């Protein structure tokens, strides 16, 4: 499914309010840390073909290598240059020996396309396994795009409909379908921070409007509610949660004001508003820090009417001032639409944040070549030391940027 951002956003709009509300976090354009935190999986341009693939950065060696490339021509394509896939997403498996990469695009025998999953070995010589699963409906691919890659052990979970869930065994590629017939509203799923379980979020409207956050049993699909909140999810809502599912944070930006509400055990534990000194601010995804005392979030801030800056913000669960670092100063003015492609991942030890700006450079009005990079932020450093790993743009994108 090769598409422009405008077409992709229009497709996302058709899957419902809850999907839009969770999309910013769920699209999973963030990098992925290996279980031992020594390597980072992230999207990068292939300099030869120009398509976006997945690379692995070795933090100890300070070098990257391309791991996966996927290109395809649309029927009737008028160019001999392979287009970029709509969105490639990757995740390390908990064993650290394999990587799973997913994408939605053309394939199979129907016009709705197919979901493609590839399991790629990292440690040891094993076959590369690829599953192509035809989309059952026109919206199946759209639901997949708005679902994060939920990996629990060697199984992957994704939504096939408002209350439909698929489980893929990544060893055998056995697919199990489950319908939540007792759901009282649209269901969304989220990966547990340790990659060993699945959380769910249910936006209920009957008999009253509320949001239930809980644990989904990977074996039986049974749900255990952990807390119920009264926050209404909106398009700009980002959520963050801890490993146990006892803390749930809602973060929104409204006319430059960051509104944070923190729930613990179904009670509001803390709330605050932060003036970000900007008329236009949009958040990407939000992550709870390892201490559980603050939330991290990527952001896009309008600089006048012609430019956007991108960075990382930390908002403490106290009256202490928010902290931020800016990585990109002068990008095209489309931050509200593009911040969903500028997402952060937190290392397992909670000391490093990784963000890749690859997809910001993939559009018609992309970022400058020097701003296309993998950014690693050392949170344990008082000054938030940033390591910038350049992502070379292909010749075609370099020519367009000049």
C-alpha positions in Angstrom: 0.0 0.0 0.0 2.2 2.8 -1.3 0.5 6.1 -0.4 1.1 9.7 0.4 0.6 10.9 4.0 -2.6 12.7 2.9 -4.1 9.4 1.6 -2.9 7.5 4.6 -4.4 10.0 7.1 -7.7 9.8 5.1 -7.6 6.0 5.4 -7.0 6.3 9.2 -10.0 8.6 9.5 -12.3 5.8 8.4 -11.5 3.5 11.2 -13.3 5.4 14.0 -12.7 7.8 16.8 -11.0 5.4 19.1 -8.5 4.4 16.4 -7.8 8.0 15.7 -7.3 8.7 19.4 -4.7 6.0 19.8 -3.1 6.3 16.4 -0.3 8.6 17.4 1.0 6.1 19.8 -0.1 3.0 18.0 1.4 3.5 14.6 4.7 2.3 16.1 7.2 4.3 13.9 9.5 4.3 17.0 12.8 2.4 17.1 13.1 -0.8 19.1 15.8 -1.7 21.6 17.2 -5.2 21.7 16.5 -6.9 25.1 20.1 -6.2 26.2 19.9 -2.6 25.0 23.1 -2.9 23.0 21.3 -2.5 19.6 18.6 -0.4 18.1 16.3 -1.4 15.3 15.1 1.7 13.3 13.8 2.7 9.8 16.4 4.0 7.4 16.7 4.8 3.7 18.5 2.4 1.5 21.0 4.6 -0.5 20.8 2.3 -3.6 17.1 1.8 -4.2 15.8 4.8 -2.2 13.2 2.7 -0.3 12.8 2.7 3.4 14.1 -0.4 5.1 15.1 -1.4 8.7 18.6 -1.0 10.0 20.3 -2.1 13.2 22.6 0.3 15.1 25.2 -1.4 17.3 25.7 1.0 20.2 29.0 -0.6 21.3 30.5 -0.5 17.8 28.9 2.8 16.9 27.9 1.5 13.4 24.7 0.5 11.5 23.9 -2.1 9.0 20.8 -2.6 6.8 18.7 -5.6 7.8 15.6 -5.6 5.7 14.3 -4.0 2.5 10.9 -4.3 0.9 9.9 -2.6 -2.4 7.0 -3.2 -4.7 5.4 -1.6 -7.8 1.8 -0.6 -8.0 -0.1 -1.9 -11.0 0.3 0.6 -13.9 3.3 2.3 -12.2 4.8 5.0 -14.5 8.2 4.9 -12.9 11.1 2.5 -12.9 12.0 3.6 -9.4 10.5 1.4 -6.6 8.3 3.5 -4.3 8.6 3.5 -0.5 6.2 1.2 1.5 3.6 3.1 3.5 5.0 2.2 6.9 7.5 -0.4 7.9 7.5 -1.4 11.6 9.9 -3.6 13.5 10.3 -5.1 16.9 12.9 -7.2 18.6 11.5 -10.5 20.0 12.1 -11.0 23.8 14.7 -13.7 23.1 16.9 -11.1 21.3 17.6 -13.7 18.6 15.1 -12.6 16.1 13.3 -9.5 14.7 9.8 -9.2 13.4 9.0 -6.7 10.7 5.4 -5.9 9.6 3.8 -3.9 6.8 0.5 -3.6 4.9 0.6 -3.5 1.1 -0.4 -5.1 -2.1 -0.5 -8.9 -2.1 -2.7 -12.0 -2.3 -5.7 -12.3 -4.6 -7.9 -9.5 -3.4 -7.9 -5.7 -3.8 -7.8 -5.1 -0.1 -4.1 -6.1 0.0 -2.3 -8.1 2.6 -0.5 -8.0 5.9 3.1 -9.1 5.6 5.1 -10.4 8.6 8.7 -11.3 8.4 10.7 -13.0 11.1 14.4 -12.3 10.6 17.1 -14.1 12.5 19.8 -11.9 14.2 21.7 -14.4 16.2 22.6 -17.6 14.3 21.9 -18.9 10.8 18.2 -19.7 10.4 15.7 -19.3 7.6 13.9 -16.0 7.1 10.2 -16.6 7.5 7.6 -14.5 5.8 3.8 -14.7 6.2 1.5 -13.0 3.8 -2.1 -12.8 5.1 -4.8 -11.4 2.9 -6.9 -8.7 4.4 -10.5 -10.0 5.0 -12.1 -6.5 4.5 -11.2 -3.2 3.1 -10.6 -1.8 6.6 -8.5 -4.7 7.9 -5.3 -3.2 6.8 -6.3 0.2 8.3 -7.0 -1.4 11.6 -3.6 -3.1 11.4 -1.9 0.2 10.8 -3.6 1.7 13.9 -2.5 -1.2 16.1 0.9 -1.3 17.7 3.0 -4.3 17.3 2.0 -6.2 20.4 4.6 -9.0 20.9 4.1 -11.4 23.8 6.8 -14.0 23.8 6.9 -15.4 20.3 3.4 -14.3 19.4 2.1 -11.2 17.8 -1.3 -9.6 18.3 -3.1 -7.1 16.1 -6.6 -5.8 15.6 -8.7 -6.9 12.6 -11.8 -4.9 13.5 -13.2 -2.7 16.3 -13.5 -5.7 18.6 -11.6 -8.4 16.6 -8.2 -9.6 17.5 -5.7 -11.9 15.7 -2.9 -13.8 17.3 0.0 -15.0 15.1 2.4 -17.7 16.4 5.7 -16.5 15.0 7.2 -20.0 15.1 4.5 -21.8 13.2 2.5 -18.8 11.7 -0.7 -20.3 13.1 -3.3 -17.6 13.2 -6.0 -17.5 15.9 -9.0 -15.2 15.6 -11.0 -13.9 18.6 -14.1 -11.7 18.7 -14.8 -9.8 21.9 -18.6 -10.3 21.9 -19.1 -8.8 25.4 -17.2 -5.6 24.7 -19.1 -2.5 25.5 -17.1 -0.3 23.2 -14.2 -0.3 20.7 -11.1 -2.2 21.9 -7.5 -1.2 21.5 -4.4 -3.1 22.5 -0.9 -2.1 23.7 2.3 -4.0 24.3 3.5 -4.5 27.8 6.8 -2.6 28.2 8.8 -5.9 28.8 7.4 -7.5 25.6 5.8 -10.3 27.5 2.2 -9.4 27.6 -0.7 -7.3 26.2 -2.8 -4.5 27.7 -6.1 -3.5 26.4 -8.1 -0.3 26.5 -11.9 -0.3 26.0 -13.8 3.0 25.4 -17.2 2.3 26.9 -20.2 4.5 26.2 -23.1 2.4 27.6 -24.4 2.7 30.3 -21.9 5.6 30.8 -18.9 7.0 29.2 -15.7 5.7 30.7 -12.4 4.0 29.7 -11.3 0.6 31.0 -7.6 -0.3 31.0 -6.7 -3.8 31.7 -4.7 -7.0 31.1 -5.3 -9.3 28.2 -4.4 -13.0 28.8 -2.3 -14.0 25.7 -3.5 -17.6 26.0 -7.3 -17.3 26.5 -8.0 -13.7 25.4 -9.8 -13.2 28.7 -9.7 -9.6 30.1 -8.9 -8.4 33.6 -9.8 -4.8 34.3 -7.1 -3.0 36.2 -8.6 0.5 36.3 -11.5 2.6 35.1 -11.0 6.2 34.2 -13.4 9.0 33.1 -11.0 10.6 30.6 -12.4 10.9 27.1 -9.9 10.0 24.5 -9.5 12.6 21.8 -7.5 12.8 18.5 -4.6 14.4 20.3 -4.5 12.1 23.3 -1.3 10.1 24.1 -1.2 7.6 26.9 1.6 6.1 28.9 1.6 3.2 31.4 3.8 1.2 33.7 4.7 -2.5 33.5 2.1 -3.5 36.1 -0.7 -1.5 34.5 -1.3 0.4 37.8 -0.4 3.8 36.5 -2.0 5.4 33.4 -1.1 8.8 32.2 -3.1 10.9 29.6 -1.3 13.7 27.8 -2.9 16.2 25.5 -1.9 19.5 23.9 -4.5 22.3 23.6 -3.5 25.7 22.2 0.1 25.3 23.4 -0.9 24.0 26.9 0.1 20.5 27.9 -2.5 18.9 30.0 -1.4 15.8 32.0 -3.6 13.6 34.1 -2.2 10.6 36.0 -4.4 7.8 37.3 -3.4 5.1 39.8 -5.7 2.3 40.8 -8.8 4.1 39.3 -8.1 7.3 41.1 -6.6 10.6 39.9 -3.2 10.7 41.5 -1.9 13.9 39.9 -2.8 16.5 37.3 -1.2 19.6 35.9 -1.1 22.0 33.0 2.2 23.2 31.5 2.4 26.4 29.3 4.8 25.3 26.5 5.1 28.9 25.3 3.8 27.9 21.9 0.5 28.6 20.2 0.7 25.3 18.3 2.1 22.1 19.9 1.4 18.5 19.1 2.6 15.4 20.9 3.7 12.2 19.3 3.9 9.2 21.7 4.2 9.3 25.5 6.3 7.0 27.7 6.4 6.6 31.5 10.0 7.0 32.8 11.6 4.2 34.7 11.2 6.1 38.0 7.4 6.4 37.4 7.7 10.1 38.4 7.5 11.7 35.0 6.4 11.2 31.4 8.4 11.6 28.2 6.8 12.7 25.0 8.0 13.6 21.5 6.6 16.9 20.2 6.2 19.1 17.2 6.1 22.9 17.8 5.1 25.5 15.2 7.7 28.1 14.6 5.6 30.9 13.1 3.7 29.8 10.0 6.4 28.3 7.9 8.4 25.9 10.0 8.2 23.2 12.7 10.7 22.1 15.3 10.8 18.5 16.7 12.0 17.4 20.1 11.6 15.5 23.3 9.9 16.8 26.5 9.8 15.5 30.1 6.9 16.5 32.3 7.4 15.6 36.0 4.5 14.5 38.2 5.1 17.5 40.4 5.3 21.3 40.1 8.8 21.1 38.8 9.3 22.7 35.4 9.1 20.6 32.2 12.4 19.8 30.5 12.9 19.6 26.7 15.5 19.2 24.0 15.1 20.1 20.4 16.6 18.0 17.6 15.2 19.6 14.5 14.8 23.4 14.3 13.5 24.3 10.9 11.3 21.6 9.3 8.3 22.2 6.9 5.2 23.4 8.7 3.3 20.2 8.9 4.1 19.2 12.5 0.5 18.3 13.6 0.2 15.8 10.8 3.7 14.4 11.0 4.5 14.1 14.7 3.0 10.6 14.7 6.0 9.6 12.6 8.4 11.0 15.1 8.1 8.6 18.1 10.3 7.6 20.9 11.3 4.3 22.4 12.7 3.8 25.9 15.5 1.3 26.6 14.8 -1.6 28.9 17.1 -0.2 31.6 15.2 3.2 31.4 18.4 5.1 30.7 18.2 5.9 26.9 15.6 7.2 24.5 15.8 6.5 20.8 14.0 8.5 18.1 14.3 8.3 14.3 13.3 11.1 12.0 13.3 8.9 8.8 9.6 9.2 8.0 9.8 13.0 8.3 12.1 12.9 5.3 9.9 10.6 3.2 7.3 13.1 2.3 7.1 15.5 -0.6 8.2 18.3 1.8 10.7 16.5 3.9 13.3 17.6 6.4 16.8 18.7 5.6 19.3 15.9 4.9 21.3 16.9 8.1 18.1 16.4 10.2 17.5 12.8 9.0 19.0 10.8 11.9 18.6 8.4 14.7 18.8 10.4 18.0 19.9 8.6 21.2 19.3 10.6 24.4 21.2 9.6 27.5 18.7 10.3 30.3 21.2 9.4 33.0 23.4 12.3 31.9 22.3 15.5 33.7 22.7 17.4 30.4 20.8 14.8 28.4 23.7 14.0 26.1 22.5 13.3 22.5 24.2 10.9 20.1 23.2 11.7 16.5 23.5 8.8 14.0 23.1 10.2 10.5 20.6 8.4 8.2 21.8 9.1 4.6 19.1 10.1 2.2 19.1 8.5 -1.3 20.2 10.6 -4.2 16.6 11.3 -5.3 15.7 12.7 -1.9 18.9 14.8 -1.8 18.0 16.3 -5.2 14.5 17.1 -4.0 15.8 18.8 -0.9 18.0 21.2 -2.8 
